[in-house]
Amino acid sequence: KGKCPEDGWDESTIELFLHELAIMDSNNFLGNCGVGEREGRVASGLVARRHYRLIHGIGRSGDISAVQPKAAGSSLLNKLANSVVLDIIKLAGVRTVTNCFVVPMATGMSLTLCFLTLRHKRPKAKYIIWPRIDQKSCFKSMITAGFEPVVIENVLEGDELRTDIEAVEAKIKALGAENILCVHSTTSCFAPRVPDRLEELAVICASYDIPHIVNNAYGVQSSKCMHLIQQAARVGRIDAFVQSLDKNFMVPVGGAIIAGFSESFIQEISKMYPGRASASPSLDVLITLLSLGASGYKQLLKERKEMFSYLSSELKKLADIHNERLLDTPHNPISLAMSLKNLDENNDAAVTQLGSMLFTRQVSGARVVPCGTVQTVNNYTFKGFMSHANDYPCAYLNAASAIGIKKQDVDVFLKRLDKCLKTSRKEAKKEKSINEISNSKTGTEQLED
């Protein structure tokens, strides 16, 4: 039926299924005689077994979704992976999505492919309207495609950084709609930035006839992000939304899903991909979803949401103990931020040092964001880089509740963060007192010291 089974399959069943697909590929025929330059020959048996002897990859030279006659098994694998993933996207909340395909590139390059496809539809366009998010691959996806990003600064509402809708519309009027390739918005992001106002952006795109591409990097795991996409498509315009395989389905890095509401446009994007492609991302996600089943994936989504509530409440308690606060970001369903104001005031270097301390204590994924960092990316200078704003009011630490997180991960993180904060405060106070003593001494006393 091309849908994710309700209950997951056991490993033996999945392996039997993959072997059945593999023997449909010509490189595995007993009497095969290959005289071409690409015959699925593999020198290492270990490599062949790693790929279940599905060696031909997916697609043909002119279309990544096309069927390859001498690789019927690999082609069927590709079709099934796309179909099962489409079923899961609907299950996750985007009910009216019509088409999607797995592409063997991570999110940034997949966004680039979308922009390059739009180039043929809008040959005069050279700008992309982009509400700011401080993540390099999002920015570079536009540069690599040959377009000029027009950065729209976010507005501060309470602790949250939100989309400046008025600035977006003003910029469209100033540049001219025909000169704008698309609006490039974001759902999943690091707090205190929250998902873009997708519905308002989609309405603007529809009224000015401008395409709309959504970076939904790790949004499939969030019902709120998926609801935003569904609602935006209902009231306005979304041409495609792109999501990562590794972040949403717990598979190795290297794949993404490009999905949309126009079957023909998604097909255009797949035809824009030059040449054949690796089947590994499609194979990984298909194995994973067959193993989990629809019920298993829904359970993971439920557990993630529960862990977000737990992380939020426990991080708030820890923040109160250290005279900090959990930033109020109710519109962000995945990421949390805790202020580091006291640490920052005592010692400029203490904030970045906290990040190093956490990393050396094997805490991965936590981001420590100091104030005032300046970074240049492709000749564009970002002030306050990593904080999504030129002047965010305080330094902070990020933590996220992503799919697959366990209570043990949260508990260990909080315990280690507590110890690191205590150590940082002691060192900051010590350094502050040394500086005060040094500043109070005369020049002669300092010389004698």
N, C-alpha and C positions, 0 to 999 in steps of 0.2 A: 504493500500500500504506500510505500515511500514515507512512512511516518515512524517516529521514534516508538519502539515497543513500550507498553505501559510498565512492564516489569523487565528489569535488566537480564541479559543472557549471562550464563557462566562462561568462563574463559575457554573451555574446550569447544563449546558451540561456536563462539566467535572465531576461533582459530580454524575450525572446520569450514565455516562460511568463507573466510579469507582464502583458504587453500582452494576452495571451489572456484572462487573468482580468478585466482592466479592461473589455474590450468586452462582458462579461456584465453590467456595471452599467448601469442605465437612463439615467444621466446621459451615457453614451457612445453610446447608440443614435442612429442617424442621424435617425430621424423622431420622436424623443422630444418630448412636449408636457407640460411640468411645470407644474402649477398648485398645488402645495403649498408649504409654508413651508420645506421642506428637500429641495431637488432636486439637490443636488450641484453647484451652480453655483460656479465659481471665476473671479474677476476677472483673476487674473494667470496667464499661460501658464507662467511660470517655476515658480510654486507647483504648478500642475497637473502639470508634468513631474517636479518633485521627488517627487511622490507617485504617479507612474506612472498618473495619472488615476483612482486608487482613492480617491474623495473621500467616500464615504458612511460611512466608519468601520466599526465592528463592533458587533454586537448590536442589540437593540431596546430600547425604553424600559423593559421589565420584566426584561430578562435580557441580560447582556453576551455570553453564549454563543449566544443565539438567532439563527436565520437570518433575514435581512432580504430579503423577496421581490424588492424592486426593486434589490437589491445582491447578486446571486448570486455575482459574482466576489469581492467583498470578504468575503462570508460564507464562501466556499470557502477564501480566503486564511486567514481566522481559524481555521477547522477544521484546515487543514493545518499551520499554525504550531503549534497546540496539540498536534497529533499527533506532529509531528517533535520538538518539545521533550520530550514524554513519552518518546520513544524515546531521546533523548540522556540524560535523567535515569536511565533504566534502564542505559544503556551506562556511565554514570559510577559506578554502584554500587548504586543503590536499585532492585533488581530487582522488588520486589513493589508498587511504586507503581501505583495504578490510574487516577488521573485528575489532570489539571493544566490550568491555563489561563493565558495571558499576560494580564496586567492593565496598563493604561497608567498606572501609578503606580509610584514607586520603593518600596523595601522598607518604609520606615516607614509610609506610608499603606496599603500592602497588608496589613501586620500589623494596622493599625487596622480594616480591613475584616473581617479574621478575628475580631477581638474583638467587633465589632458583630454579627456573625452569631451568635456564641455567646450574646450577651445574650438572644436570644429563647428559647434552650434553657435558660438559667439565670437567670430574672428576678430572683431574690433576691440573686444574687452581685454583690459590688462590689469585691472585691480580686483582684489578679493577683500571684501569687508570681513574683518575678523575681531570680534570681541576678545579682548586680551586674555590669554591663559599662558602662564609662564611654564611652558613645556616645549623644549627645543624641537622635537620631531614634528609637532603641529605647525610650528612656524616654518620649519625647513621644507615641509611638504609643499608649501605654496611657492617658495623660492625655487626649489628643484624643478617645479613644473613651469617656471619661467614667468611667474606673475608677481605683482607688487602688492604685498600685504598692506592693507590700510588698518592700522591698529586702533581699535575703539577702546578707550580706557573705561574700566568698570566704575560704578558708583557705589559708595559706601552707605549701606542702610543698616544701622545698628552695627553689628560685628561683620555682617555679610557683605561680600562684593558681588554686585548684581549687574545685569546687562543695562547699559545706557541706551534705551530704545530711541530716545529723541536724537541722540548723537548719531545713531545708525542711519536714521531716516534723513537727517540733515546732510550727512556725508553722501548718501545716494543722490540727493538733489544737487549737491555741489559738483559731483563728478559726472553725473548723467548716467541713467540706468543702463544705457547701451554700452557704456565703458566698463561696467562691472561684470566680472565673470560669474560671481556668486557671493552669497553670504556663507561664511564658514563658522558654524556655531559648535558649542560643546555641551555635552550633558555631564558625564562623569569627570570630576576634577577634585583637586585638593582643597579642603576647607582652609580659609574662610571664603574662598570663591565657591559659588554654588552654581548648579546648572543654569545655562542661559534661559532667558524668557522665550522658550521655543515657540509658543503659540503666537506671541506678538510678532516675533521675527518671521514666522511662516506667513502671517497675514500681510506683512510689509512686502515680502518676496512675491506673494501672489498679486498684490495690487500694482507693483512696479514691474512685474513679469521678469523677475530675477531668480535664477536657480538657487537652491538652498541645499548645502551639503552639511551633514551633522557628524561630528566626531563623537561617537558613542563608545569610546575605547573600552571601558569596563562597565558599561551601563546595562548589559543584558541581565546581570545579576541583581539589578535594582528595579523593583516594580514601579518605583516613582519615575525613574529615567525613561523606562519603556512607555509608561503612561503619557509622559510629556511628548514623546515622539508620536504616539497614536493620536493624541489630541491635536497636536500641531498639524499633522497630515489631514485631519478632519476639517479644521477651520481655515487652513492656508496651504502652503506649499513646502514639501520636502521632496527633493529629487533622489537623494540617496543617504543612507546612514551606515557608518563603518564601525565595526567592533572587532576587538582582538580575540583570537582563539585562546591564547594562553591565560589571559586575565579572567575570562568568563567560563572556560571549560577545563581548566587545569591540565593543559597539554604543553609540550615544549614550545618555546618562542619560535615564530616563523610563519604564522598564518593569520589571516583576518577574514571577516565576512563582509562583503559589500551587499547591502539589501536596499530595497526600495518599493515604491508603490506603482511604478510604471514598469511593466514587464519588458517593454521594448528598450527603455533607457538602460536598465541593468544589463540587457543583452549587448547593447552598444559598448558598455564598459568592458564586458568580458571579451568582446572582439578587438578592443583596443590593446589588450595584453599581447605583446609580440612573442610568438613562438609557443612551444609547449611549456609545461610547468611541472614542478615536483609534485608527486602525489602524496608526499609525507604528511603535510598538514591535513589533507582530506582523510587520509587513513587514520591519523591520530584521533581526530574528532569523531569519526564514525565508530571506531573501537570504543572510545570513551562513552559515547551516548548509548551504544548498544549494551555496554556494561552497566551503566547507571539505570537506563530506562527512563521514561518520562517521570515516573514516581520518584526515582532516586534523585533526579535533577531538581524536582520540586522540593524534595526534602532538604537538599543542600541550600536552596534559596531561602527556605524557612529558617534553617539554622543560622544562616548568615545574618538575617534580619534580627533574630534573637540575640546573637552575639554583638550586634551593633548597639542594641539597648543596654546590654551588660557592660560593654566597653565604655559607653557614654556615662553611665551612672558611676562606675568605678573610677574613671579618669576625673570626673567632677569631684569625687571625694578626695582623691590625691591632690588635685589642684588646690582645694580648700586648705588642706594640711600645710601646703607650702606657700600659702598666701598668694596663690595665682588663681586663675579662673578658667573654666572650660568656656571657650567662645561660643556665643549663641548663634548657631548656624542651622536652624531647623529645615532649611531647603536642601541641605546636603545629606543624602541618605547613606553615604558610604564612608566619607572621611570626616574626622574630627580634628579640632585644633585646641591646644591649651596654651595660654599666654605664658611668656617667660620674661615678664616685665621687670620683676625684681632682680633676676639674674643679669639682665641686660643693663640695668641702671648701675649695678655694682662694678661691672667689668665688661668692657666691649668684647673681649675675646671669650668670655665665659659661655656665651650662647653656642658658638661654633665648637668650643671644646666639649660641650655636653653631647653634641652629635658624635664626636670622635669617641667619647667614653661609652656611649651606647653601642656603637659599632664594634668596638673591641670586646664588648661583653656579649657579642653575638645577637644583638637586637637589630634585625634587618627591616628595612621598609619605613622606619620612623624618619621623618624629615625635620630637621631643625632649621628654622628660617630666621636669620638675623635681619635687622633693619638696615636699609640703605645700601644693599649690595647692588653694584652696577655691573652689567654684563652686556657685551656686544655680540650679537648673533647675526652673521651675514650683513655686516655694516649697519645694523639697526641697534641702537643703544637702549637697553631697558633699565630704567631706574627702579630700585627696589625689587630686583629680579628674584624670582621664586615666590614672591608674595602677591603677584598678579596686580600690583598697584604701585604707583610711584612712591607713596608715603603711607604705608599701612601703620596704624597707631602703635603697634607693639610687635616685638619678636614673639615667635611661637613655635610650638612643636606639633607636627602632624602624626596621627595614627589612623589606620583605616581598618574597617571590618569588611574584608573581602571574602569571596566564596572559598570555602574550605577551612576558614579559621576555626580554631578550637578554643574552648574555655581555658585550657592549659596555656595556650599562646598568650591570651590576655593576662592571665594571672602572673606568668613569668615576666612579661613585659612590664607590668605595673611594679612588681617587686624590684626589678633592676632599675627602672626609671626613678623610683623612690630613693634608692641608694645613690644613684648618680647625682640627683638633685641635692641631696644632703652634702655630698662631697664637694660639688660645685659651689654651694653656698659658703662652706667653710673656707675653701680656697679663695673665693672672691672677697670675703671679709678680711682674710689674712693679708691679701695683697692691698686692699683698701687702707688698712691700718698702717702698713709699711709706707705707703705713699703719703699718708697724712703726717707720719713722724718725719719722713724725709722732707716734706714741704715746710714743716715748722722749724727745721734747723737752719742756722745761719750758714753762710758759705764756708766759714772757717771750720765749723763743726763737721760739715759734710766732707771737707778736705781731710780732717783728722780721721774720720771713719774710713 
